[in-house]
Amino acid sequence: MRLTLKQQIILAPATVLTLTILLVIFLQYTYWDLSVKRQEARKVTLTFVALAEADLAAQRLQGMILHINRRGQIDIVELETLAELHDHLSGAVARILELMILPDSTRALLKQTVEDLDSKRGYDGARFLSALGLLRPQLVSLAETSQQRREQLRDVNLQNIDELVARTALVTIIGMGTAIPLGTLLSLFFARRLLRRIKTLSDSAGRIARGDLTAPPAPKEVQDELDELAVSINQMTERLIRVVSTEKLLEGAEEERRRIAMDLHDQSLSDLSNILRALQSLPHEQNCAADIGKVEEDLRRAIANLRDVMENLHPQTLEILGFGAALQSHFERHLDKEQLPEYHLYVSPQVEGLGLSRLCLLSLYRITLEAVHNVIKHAQASRYEVTLDRRDEALVLVVEDNGNGFRPQPGVQGGGRGLNNIRERARAIGARVQWGPSRFTSGTRFELNLPLNGNLRPERDTDKASHGDL
């Protein structure tokens, strides 16, 4: 069964709370049952009181009727007393009929006798005595039944109270004794399980932070948030391995470029320079001067081309002059021509003092040149601007032109080899790149955003060699 992390956390208290609620419901039901029985006892008591009142009124009526019959006459005061006693009797009988469950014959008898005793219908001693002869035995019988019921309920109530106390105590002990240990066990089980998994993830993250890029095993089935986190860490580690591999590959490629450039400088360029000097030292006879001059020109051109190749392989001006000066030098030597678009280059002085790593500087340098090359080759622009500046905790490179415009679709890794090279170099140094509309009326804006956290690592290149001017 799949339980989310939140469900595992609240399972133990929810179990305790559920058992406690069940216990409260049971106690409430028990007290409700007792309350029902108490209400029944109260109802029986009220019935007994009504029967006593009815019997007392009937006795007084019977005594007055016998007294009036013996005297043979009745006055107004006695009629009023008879009416008042009848009202008491009628009210008491009405409460009896409301409180007691009686057979229909008994209910009809009570109603009929009360109606016959009404003095408003006229005084009839024989009718009154006949009705009282039927009413009083019935009231006495009902009173005896009510008294017996009262005694039974009193005994039952006392017994129920004792049972209730004992049962409540027992159920409370059992319920709380079950809920607390069960909640504790569930809490310990899930807490230990969660802490063990969190510790595993923490150890894996710590190893990755220390440089050990061993991917933690991903769970076979994702059941909760911790499994999702484990899968994310696994995927992140694999991507980090690819990024680091790319970075190492680029570092190796840059180092190999540097070595080749040094070899070309130390060997090939030196040999060509020796040949040039040897040619210049030859006696210039009239018949071979033109040929020697042509060879010298070809050698100078070959030396210039070789210098360009060396600069492309490993821009030594970047190490000697710095990032801004290296870019400025490249633009002035190669891009400041009439047939090429007009440009504006700005490198903030803050960039020079950031102490970026050599790989980071090289990647920024090559990304900038690649972006400018794309403008010159594809944008058909008459002007472009290159800006490198610091914004808060990020380094921002912007190349903006007024050409025909270009916007790669998000998530699509197309666009040619140049754009892929830009993406790979940016990914290797942890930068984000995007293309959008230019602030000119037309054209494209390329922007690279490099977070400075983790990239402000000054490198002391102990193996840096100074080759002089080539």
Helices and strands as residue ranges (DSSP letters): H 5-71, H 76-99, H 104-116, G 119-121, H 125-209, H 225-263, I 264-268, H 269-281, H 289-313, H 316-320, H 323-330, I 331-335, E 342-347, H 349-352, H 358-374, I 375-379, E 383-391, E 394-401, H 417-428, E 432-437, E 444-451
